[in-house]
Amino acid sequence: MRVLVISSCTGEKAVHRADQLTLDDFRQGSARVAERERALADLLTPAETLYTGLQHQRLMAGVRELRERARDIRLDLHILSAGYGLVPADRRLAPYEATFSDMGKPALRAWADQLEVPAAVRGVLAEPYDFGLVLLGNEYLEACRLGDDIRLGGPTLLICGANMAKTLPRLPRLRLLALSNAEAKRFSCALIGLKGELAARILRRLADGPALAKRLFDPARSPLDLLADGAPAKAVRGKARPNPKVDQVITLPESWHNKPHRARLRYFIPEWDDLVDPDYDFATDTHAGGSGDWSNEVYAHQMYPEPNYDGLLVSKVVAEKSRKKKERINALGVHRFLRVPREFPVMGDCGAFGYIAEDEPPYSTDEILDYYTRLDFDYGVSIDHLIVTSTEAQKQHRYQLTIHNAETFLREHQARGLPWTPIGAVRADFVQDKVIRLAFSDGTGGYYDLAPLIGRGTEMVKFLEDETFFRRFFLELGALCWPNGFELSGSGIQRRLREQGRLRSIDRIACTRKTLMKRQRFDRLTSLFGPISVQRLA
């Protein structure tokens, strides 16, 4: 019996080198590749052992078992590489970095043709075999250009994504097996590795005898039902075991401190218990610590040479969602809890989405001031109350409550001389044409007309001529912004309104927009940092 398997390469590889081959090397032709391979001769690795991605790991587990248990079955494995093209499993490859996944369709097809992928795939599939498996993702199937001209040398099961399956030809001897998140859940396997998992189950069953090959093509039966039979029981999560290696405060390198973008923008990412087990076994779906817990998992900023953000945002409702977490963060303080040094900025807010259905926020200003001080935050946001469609009837009440809380918050912070920076919650509303109504946290507001500025026709403001784009403004801490990167300093707008005699007490400004944003008091923010802003991702 001859079994044919065509699978794809993976980005994860067992061998890495700083001077590994790149797509540019492959594009220079076979002579260049051969020259680079000679320079990396000691690192040449058989294709079947080079790749370490989840799909390949699971597939190879089945390949090894079939080879060991059924030596009379000839298994021919081919791997489709975005650098080398279609190669047999024993072909020795140099470490490289190339993928079809980040190419547009025209470029992908042109490069696949240069690698002779369509012809190579057709040639392999045309040879006689007793059972065939094709395990390719969307871009790799696109590279193959499968069409009605394909001639199959035997019954073939092609496993792919559900959407791609709709575009593939219906051929004699071909059965498509479409996968989606539902199948990933059914087989307790991440979708990225599911093709490899199903292939491994097929190969293990073929080692018991060839009967499965025929049953998989029975139109009255679902291949998935056949493969689900005898599925291993889902692993039972054990009690969390601490891992002392993960509880380490990071060190901030000089390169992180010198990021030039902070002159204008600071990016804070919310803390939502997004931790991972650094020793997780994806092949067996096993957590190294039994089950996930702060004591055996790491944050993203612990996994990279430096944090990919400028600060962290911790919402009170998230910090106190469990008794265990509340006790831990109160005992350690926010910086130690997040495993960041004291100089790494941490912002706190109340987490208004957590109490959006309540008539009143569950906190008092005194409580929040004490909370930010005790846990040693760098920034603290006043208590706000969100206005959404479901709370439209309370719009004015919630708005006035938010402004009152911001005023009290800023006043009490100053009176107490607290060591962290306060942030008041304010808003901006579209009125008509190019006019925006702004409310500032010092109790003032006004109507700001951008028509004169837009009339200048500069590169950054010409997009604002379109009303749909104009309405997409948003407030970041310290600035009025648009998606193309254009922003106006809040303190500058407030100053111009004052000079024009159009700055009024907040009681005289009718605000009706449904979205409340968080923004630091303009005068304090500008004096401390200049025209910067901080974005919160919810």
N, C-alpha and C positions, 0 to 999 in steps of 0.2 A: 504494500500500500504506500502511495506517495502523497504526502501532505504538503501543500504550498501555503506559506504565510507571507503576506506583505504588510509591513508595519512602517511607522514613521520614526524619524529621529526625534530626539528631545533636546531641549535647551540645557538640561542638567547632564553633565558628563563626568566620568570618573577621572579624567586627565585634564588638567588646566595648565596653561602657560601664558605669561604676559605677552609673548610673541607668537601666540597661536595663529593659525590661518584665519583670515577674514574673508568676507564676501569679495573684497577687492582683489585678493589673491586668486580666488577662483575665476573671477571675471577676466583675469589676464591670461587664462588658458592653461592647458595641461603642462606645458613646460615650466611655467611659474610654480604650479602646484608641486610638481616633481622636485624642483629645486628646494622649495620650502620643506618638503617631506624629508629630503636628505639632511637638512639642518636639524630636523626634529626626529631623526631616525630612532633614537632611544625611547621615544614616546609613542611610536606607532602602536595602535591597539586594535584588535579585532572589533568590528562594528558591533557585534552582539554583546560585548562587554564594555564598550565605550560609553553607552548611554545609560543614565541612571534615573531618568524621569519615571513617574509613577506608572504610566502605561507600560513602559518597557520592563520595569521591575516585575510587574504582575505577569506579563506575557512570558518572560524568561523563566519564571517559576514553573509554569506549565510546560515550557519547552524542555527544561531539564528533566522533569518527571517523565515525560514521554520518552525521551532518549534513554533514560535509565530502565524503564519498565517494558518498553516495546522496541527492542533493537531491530525487529524485522520491519518496522515502519521507517520509511525514509522521509525525514522532515527537511524541507528546503525553506530557509528563512531569508527573506530579502528586506532591506531597510531603505526607505526613501529619504535621502539626505538633501537638504537645500543647498549643500555645497558640492557634494560628490555625485549627486543623482541617485539612481537606484543601484544599490550595491549588495552583493551576497554577504551573509552574516560573518563569514570568515575573512572578509577583506580588511586589511590593516589600514586604519585611518589615522591621520595626524589630528591632534586636538585643534578644534576650529570653532568659530562662532558664525552661524548663518542660519536664517530661518525664512520660510515663505510667509510667515504670519504678519510681518510688518510691511509687505509689498502691496501696492494697489493691483487690481486685476490685470491691467495691460502689462505692467512690469513683471508680474508673477508669471504670466503666460510666456512672455518673451524669454525670461530667464529659464523657465522649465524647458522650453524648446531648445535653448542653447545647451542645456544639460542632457538633451535627448530623452527627457523623462517620458513623454507620451509613447515614443517608439519602444523604449526599454520595457515599460509596463506591459504594453501589448505583446511584446515578444515573450515575456515570462508567463503571462496568462494563457498564451496560445499553446504552450507545451502541455502534453498530457499529464494529468494528475487525478487522484481519486477524490480529493477533498481540498478546497481552497478557502483561505481566510484572508480578507482584506480589512485592515484596521487603520483607517486614515481619517484625519480631521478635514475640515472644510477646505482650507487652503491647499493641502496636499492632494486632495481629490481634484481641486481645480487645476493643479499642476499636471495631473494625469490626463485631463481632457477626455474623460470616458464618454464614449458615444455609441451609436448603434453599430459602428464598425468593429467593435470589440468581439473577438472570438475566444471563448473560454474553453480551456482544455479539460475542464471537469466541473462538477457542481461546486459553486462558489457562494460563500456567505460573506456579504459585505456589511460591516458594522460601522455606522456613522451617525452623525447628528440627525435629529428629526427633520429639520428644515432642509438640509442638504439632500436627504433621501428623496424629497419631492422633485428634485431636479435631475436625478440620475436616470439613465435609460433602463427600460424593462427588457431584460435579455433572457433568452432561453438559458437554463442552468444557473441563473443568478437569483439569489434571494437576498433582499435588503432587510437589515435589522436596524431600525431607527431607535435612537436612545434620547432620553430627555432626563430632566431632574427626577421624574417619577421613578424611572428605572434605577437611577443612582441611589435613591432612598430605599427602593426594594432590595437592592443587593448590598446595601451598607457600604458603598464605595463612592468616593468622589468622582464626579463626571469625567474629570480629566484622566482618570485611570481606569474607567469602567470598560473600555474596549479591551484593554489588556486583561482585566479580571475575567471577562466572559470568555476570551480566547483561552485563558489558562484552564478554565473549567472544561471547555471543549476538549482540549488536548489531554487532560487527565482522564476524561471519560473515554477518549479514543484509545488510551493505553489499555483499557479494560476490554476493548474489542471494537470493531468497525461499525457496529450497529447504529451508534449515535449519528454517524454521518448521514445515513439514509433518513433517520427520523427527523433530523433538523430541516429536511426539505419536504416534509409531509405538510401539504397545505392545510390540513385539518388541525394541525397542532402549532402552538406558538413556541418558537425556539426558546423564548424567555422562560416559559413554564417548564420546559425540559431542563434548562440550566439551573432553575431555582430549586429543583429537587435535591435534597440532601445538602442544602446550603448550610455552612457552618453557623452555629448559634451566635448571636450577637454577643460580643464580649461584655461581661458584667463589670461595670466600673467599681473599683475598690475604693477604700478610704484614702483620702489624699495624704500623700507622704511628702513632707517638706524636702526641698532640695537646697542645701545651704549655698550652692554655687550661684543661684539666681539672685539672691538678696545682696546685690552689690550696687553701690551708688556709682553712677557713671562719672567719667572725667571729661570735661568739655575741652576739646583741642582749640588751639589758637585760631584755626580756620573757621570754626563755628562763631567765635566772637567777632570775626572781621567780615561778616556777610554784608555787602554794600546795600542790599535791598532794605535793610532796617532803617535807613534814612527816610524812607517813605512808607514802608509797610511792615507790619509784624504779623506773623501767622501763628495763631493759637489753635491747637487741635483739642477737642473735648476728650476727656477721660471717661470711657464707657466700659471699663473692665475688659479692654481689648488686649489681653495677654495670651501668649502661646507657650506651649511646652517646647523648649529648644531641643529636646531629645525624643520627640514624638516619632513613633515607628509607623510610617504610612503604609508600609507593606502589610502589616498585621492590624492596622488601625488601633494601636495600643498607646495609651498615655503612660509616659515613663513614671509619673507620680501617682498612678492609680486613678485619680480623677483631678480635674483642674482646680487650682487654688492659687491665690496670690503667693503662697509660700513655695510653689514649684513651677512658676511660669515667669516669663519676662515680658517687658514692654518693648514696643518697637524701637525706642531710643537706646535700648540695651543691645540690640541686634546689629546695629550699624556703627561704623567708626565715629559718627557724630549724629545728633538728632536732625531729622529732616523738617523740623519746625522750630519756631522761635519761642514757644511757650506752651503751656498746657492749661486748659480750662476745666475746673472741677465744679460741677453743680451739686448743691447741697442735697437735693433729693436723690442724686445718684450715690453720693458719698455715704448716705445714711439709709440706703435701701435694704441693707441687712444689718442685723445686730453685730455680727462678726466684723464687717467692714467698718461700721461706725466706730466700734471700740478701737480697732487697729489704727485708723486714720487720726483719731483723737489722741491716741497715745503717742504716735510717731510724729505728727505734723505732716503737712502736705508734701513738703520736699522729700523727706525721708521715705514717706509712703510711696511716692512716685519714683524713688531711687534716682533723684536728680540732685546736683549740688545746690547750695543755697543761692548761688548767683543765677540759676536758671529760673526765668519768670513763671509764676503760677498765678492764674486768675481764678477768682471764685464768683459764682453767681448762684441764684436760688433754684434755678431749674423750673421756670414758669410752666413748661409743658406738663410737669408732674402734678400741678394743682390747677390746671386750666378749667376743670369742671366745678371748682369750688367758688363760692361767692366772694370770699376774701382769701388772700394768701395766708398760709398757715404760720407765717413768721412775723415778728415785730422788728423794727429797725434796731432797737437795742440788742436783740438776740443776734442779728446778722453782723452788727459791728463787733460784738464779742467773738462770734464764730470766726470771722476773718482774722482777728487779732490773735486768738488762741492758737489757731492752726498755722499762723505765720504766712499768710498769703502776701503776694506782692501787689495785687490789684483786687478790688472788691466791687461788685456791681450791686446797685440798690435793688430793692424788691419791686418787681414789675408784675403786671397782670395782663396776659395776652388777650387781644381782641381778634377773634376769628368768626366765621359765619355762625357757628353755634352759640356764640356769646354776643351777637349783634345787639340784643336788647340792653345789654349792660355796657355798651360802648363808651358812653360818656363817663359813667361811673368808673370804669376800669382805667380810662385815660387819666382822669383827674387823680385817681388813687396813685397811679404810677408817677405822675409829676410831683404830687405831694410827698411821696416816699423819697424821690430823688432829692428834693429840696431839703427835707429833714435829714436825710442820709449825709449829704454834703456838709450841712451846717453842723451836725453833731460830730462828724469826723474831724472838722477843723477845730471845734471847741475842745475836743479831747486830745488833739495832737497825736493822732494814731500814726504809726510808722509806715503804713502802706498807702497806695494811691487809690482814691475813690473814683468810681465811674457811675454817673447818673444815667437813667434810661430816658430817651427822648424819641422823637419821630419826625418824619417828613411826609407831606401829602401832595399829590398832583392836584392842581386847581383847574387850569385851562391853558391852552396854547403852550407857552414856554414858562409858565409861572408855577413855582413850587412853594408851598407853605411849610415853614420850618418852625419847630418849637425847640428852644434851648433849655438846658437843665437849670439855668439860673433864673427861670421864670419869665423869660422874654421870648418873643417870636415875631415872625413877619412873613410877608409875601416877597419872594425873590424872583425877579424876572430875568431869565437868561437870554432873551431875544437879542439884546445888544451884543453879548458875547458870541452867540452863534452867528450873528451877522458878519463877524470878522472873517468867517470862512476858512479858518486854519484847519490843518490836517486832523487834529484831535477832536474838534468840535463839529466838523461837517456831518458826522454821523447823527448828531442831535437834531438835525433838520427833520429827520424821520420821526413822526410822533410816537410810533410804536416803540422804537428804540429809546426815545427820550423818556418814556414812561418806565423804563427798566432801571431807573436810578435806585440806589440803595445807600444806606448809611453804614459806614464802617467807623470804628472809633476815631473820630477826629476829622472826617471828611465826607463830602457828598460825592458819590462815585457812580460810574457807569461801567458796563462790562468790557468796553474797549480799553480800559485802563485810565481814562480821563477822570480826574478828581479835582474838587475844589475844597480848599481849607475852610473848615467850619468857622474858625475865628475870623477869617477874611470875610466870609459872607455876613457874619454878625456885625463886623465893623462897618461894612458898606451899608447895611440896612440902617445902622445908627447914624452914619453920615448923611444918608438920604432922608432921615426923619421918619423912617418906616418901621423902626423897631418898637414893638408894643409889649405891654404886660401880657403874660400868657392868658389871663382872664379875658382878654379882648380878642384872642385868636381862636376861631372855631376850627377844631381839627376833626376830620371825619375819616381819615384813612384807616384801614383795618389792621395794618401791620405795625407793631411796635418794634423798634430796633434799639440796640444798646449803643450808647455813644458817650464817651467821656466828656466831662465839662470842657468846653472848647478852650477857655482861657488857660486853665490849668494844664491841659494836654499840650497845647502849643508851647507854653513856657518851659515845660519839662523836656519835650522830645522834638519839637518842630512839627511840620505837617506830616505825621505818620498816621496809620490806621491799623486796626487789628480786626481780622475777620474771624468770626465764629462759624464753624460748620456744625449744623444741628443734625 
